[in-house]
Amino acid sequence: MSDQDLMDKIVSLCKRRGFVFPGSEIYGGLANSWDYGPLGVELKNNIRDWWWKRFVQQRDDMVGIDAAILMNPKVWQASGHLKEFTDPLVECTKCHKRFRADQVDEINLKEQPCTSGKHEFSEAKQFNLMFKTAIGTTDASSSEVYLRPEIAQAMFVNFKNVLDTARKRLPFGIASVGKAFRNEITPGNFIFRTLEFDLMEFEYFIRESEWEKHFEYWLEQQQAWLKELGFGSDNLRVREHEPEERAHYSKRTADVEYQTPFGWKEMFGLAYRTDFDLKNHAEHSKANLEYTDPETGEKLIPHVIEPTFGLTRLFLMLMLESYREEGDRVYLKLHPKLAPYKVAVFPLLKNKPELVEKARGIYDALRQKFTVAWDDRGNVGKRYYSQDEIGTPYCITVDFESLEDNAVTIRDRDTAKQERVSIDKLEQFISDKLSS
């Protein structure tokens, strides 16, 4: 299968089965905007919830916040985004299409041809990526604000609030999940690069002398979680940023990259932001953002390690990693924790009331604990294939024997093997499978 074939199949599956829809589709869409359908929102939430439990709830050194998207514009001045958050832009002087100057060589210009012949590009200019909007009821009374281009700054400006209320000692982290917005020049590749996207990240506050130790630790943790999610090592690598690539706040940056059909691309990022953010916010706001050691009384501005996990990108790369074809069978080998439905329940025949009634009882009981699909369309073989395609790990069939022995047939998605299980042991059976 070619790389383009794989991408086409993923995009088609996402639309056909309700993972991802084009935004505003009935009005012709809006370029690079996407909506997550019934299955997509379940998968997305499962990724987020696993991340939150692993990196926040199961750690003593981490707390979370949920911050506003709109912030005082002084935040972006202090953080350097008004001046530094730019990309180099070139424009074709003939057709006026715009491209990132540092990516012109990567772009397949055959897919974006110049309407007046061959592209002729202008000199590169810096283009600020932040979206502007306004607060106010009239133009005269409105004030300019920005949609946040990253979720980190709320964690910095809330540093003192968290410190005073959570009473944490160094090292500790503040975590957040939420949307960010960037006016990208050349978005694309399905949901990989979009105008709005979801991030999961935390700012981990440390002593300057310990930054290298913590940097290596979090790089290991990012890769360890990918292994837990089911990623193989063949499609993963770590790439260090060259000094000229690094953001204005970073002293060291590394990306965990995934080999997509369109090349090696960033999935997770890790940056050593030094004390840049807290120091600048303290200077601009005149607030005291020092940390006081409770034992020695030492006062210091903490340094920061920032692990960033792109939720939207991880969604796409999980689809790519889990996609399988075996003959005419297509299935998503998603980790059971991530699967939109953990189990599907079928009556063998939908026109037999006694089978439907018993299957409905099982369905109603199981969905008190798991996300469960109901399917009574067509023959059982087609139902199996339908659930395989959306990644459902286990399918339960209620047949005529079930009326006699009070047991059902359970089929495993990955192996297609079937076994008989007593109905009164179903919940425990599924729980054991999902936790193994």
Secondary structure by P-SEA (a helix, b strand, c coil): ccaaaaaaaaaaaaaaacccccccccccccccbbbbcaaaaaaaaaaaaaaaaacccccccbbbbbbbccccaaaaaaaccccccbbbbbbccccccccccccccccccccccccccbbbbccbbbbbcbbbbbbccccccbbbbbccccaaaaaaaaaaaaaaaccccccccccccbbbbbbcccccccccccccbbbbbbbbbbcccaaaaaaaaaaaaaaaaaaaaccccccbbbbbbccccccccccbbbbbcccccccccccbbbbcccaaaaaaaaaaaccccccccccccccccccbbbbbbbaaaaaaaaaaaaccccccbbbbbcccccccccccccccccccaaaaaaaaaaaaaaaaccbbbbbccccaaaaaaaaaaacccbbbbbccccccccbbbbbbccccbbbbbbccaaaaaaaaaaac
